[in-house]
Amino acid sequence: QPVALWGGRFASGPAEAMAALSASTHFDWRLAPYDIAGSRAHARVLHRAGLLTGDELDAMLAALGTLADDVASGAFTPTIADEDVHTALERGLLERAGAELGGKLRAGRSRNDQVATLFRMWLRDAARRVVAGTLDVVDALVAQADRYPDAVLPGRTHLQHAQPVLLAHHLLAHAQSLLRDVGRLRDWDVRAAESPYGSGALAGSSLGLDPEAVAEELGFTTSVENSIDGTASRDFAAEFAFAVAMLSVNLSRIAEEVIIWNTAEFGYVTLDDAWATGSSIMPQKKNPDVAELTRGKSGRLIGNLTGLLATLKAQPLAYNRDLQEDKEPVFDSVEQLELLFPAIAGMLGTLTFHTERLAELAPAGFTLATDIAEWLVRQGVPFRSAHEAAGECVRVAEGRAAGLDELTDDELAKIHPALTPSVREVLTVEGSVSSRDARGGTAPARVAEQRDRLVARLAEH
Ligand code: ARG
C-alpha cells in the first residue's frame, strides 16, 4: 500500500504518468543516509520541545537505527510508488515504528527544508572526495617534475615556440591551477555550511524546535538566517557545479597537451600501455583515450552547470518543484570526476618524457631571441632598439638557415655595435633558463623553491 505524504485532501491517487514524472528515487536515493541523520536530529529537537516523550524518542531512534541498517544492507529499497527518498523513508519508518509513533516525526519539517539540507550534506562530502582526487592528480604532476628536474622544452605562446622553460615549471603550472580549484571548493564549503533544517515549507516552524541544534548535529556551522532563502536558494549547488566545471576545464587543458605531446610530430611523450587504447582496425595505433575522455567530459560538466543555472533563473521564491531538477546535474559532475581522477593520475604519473627530443626543440624557432634583446638592455641599449636588433639577428639567421648562436662576429657587429661576441653567453638554453631567476621564473633554483612551497601546501591538506 503506497504511503503518499499528502493523501488527505485528495479523493483519488495520482495518474500513472503523473507518478512517473514525479518520481525521483532513481537518483535521490543516495541522500537516504543523510535523510536518516536529519531524522535523528529532528527527533531530538522534537523531544526537547516536549513533542516526544523520552520513551518515544528512544523507540524512534531505535526504529531509525534499524532503518539505517536496512538501507545500508539493501534490505530496504524504494518502490516505484514512493515519490522520493523522503516518502520512501517515511514508509520505512512507519513499518518499523508503527503508524502512531512514526507519524509524529514529520511535525515541524517539510521535504522542502529536508531536501535543501540533505543536498548540502551530500555535496559537502562530495567536495571532500573531489579535493582528494584532485590532489592525487597534483601528486602525479609533482612526481613527474621531480623525475625530470633539469629537462627543458620550448615554452609556447599561440602554440608557437616562445622561450625555453623547465619541464618541471610547465608541469607545476598545471598543479597551481588545480590547487586553486581545491581552494575554491574549500571556500565554497564555508557558504554551504548553513543548515536549512527547521525552515519548514518556507516560513519556519511554530513548534518551538531549535534549528541550531539540528545544524550542529548534522555538522553545519550554523542554521540559515532566513527560512525562505533556506528552502528556495540553490546557489550553493550552482557554485559547486562551477567549481567542478572549472576543475574539469583545467584537467581538459592538461589532457589537450598530452594529446598533442603524444603525436609523432611532437614526440614529447610515450604513454604507458596501461593508460592507452588500440584500434580495432589499425594495428599500429596507441591512442590517448584517457586524455580525450577528460577533454570530452569537461563539455559535459560545463553543460551540467549551464543547465542548472537555466533551471534556476526564473523561479519565484520560495520552493518550486523545478528544484527537483537541481540534483542530477551535480551528481553527474561528481560521478564523472570520480571516474576520471584515478585514470588521469595514472596516465600522467606513467608518462615517459623524451628529454633529448625536448632539449633539441627547446632552442628551435629562435626561442633565444628575447635573451639577445635582454642582454643588450643589460649593456645599456634601450629595449626598443634592442628588440629591433634581436629581430634582425633572427632575420639574418633565418635567411641562411642558421641558429642564433651561429651568427658570425661580423654579422653581429653589423646588426648593432653593442652586439659583441660575448652575447653568445646567453645563447644557450641553460643560460636562458637560469637567467630568469626572479620569483615565479623558470630558473632551476626558483622552480625548486616553487615545488617546495607547493608540496608544503599539499601537506596541509
Ligand atoms: N523531491 C523534491 C525535490 O527534490 C522534494 C519534495 C518537495 N516536494 C514538494 N511537493 N514540495 O526537490
Boltz pocket constraint, residues with backbone or C-beta under 6 A from the ligand:
constraints:
  - pocket:
      binder: B
      contacts: [[A, 22], [A, 24], [A, 28], [A, 83], [A, 84], [A, 111], [A, 112], [A, 115], [A, 319], [A, 320], [A, 321], [A, 323], [A, 324], [A, 325]]
      max_distance: 6.0
